[in-house]
Amino acid sequence: MKKLLNFSHPLSAETLAQLRERLGEFEYQQVQCQFDLNARDTLRSQVENVIPEDVAPVDVVAIVPPSLSAAAFAVGQWATPDTPFVWMTRTNDLPPTFVLGGVE
């Protein structure tokens, strides 16, 4: 089964339901990662180290990229060209929550 890799904030049940309507069924995988960037190592290798070893780009239905834009770019380079990316928007609620912004 295809996977949705989430490198960002945990997704709500409502957001996951919206994504399943757009993308079909998938296995949801929250990737816990801490980006303590090492300026002496390449960003690409640091990003590749947090991607689960058992996941290949062809197994991914979509990716919710990390907030750090450079890390998001590196994840995009790892993915296949036709892998959709999910983007989230922040609400003005207190505390702020993240809702589905779109799938591209």
Secondary structure, 3 states (H helix, E strand, C coil): CCEEEECCCCCCHHHHHHHHHHHCCCEEEECCCCCCCCCCCCHHHHHHHHCCCCCCHHHEEEEECCCCHHHHHHHHHHCCCCCCEEEEEECCCCCCCEEEEEEC
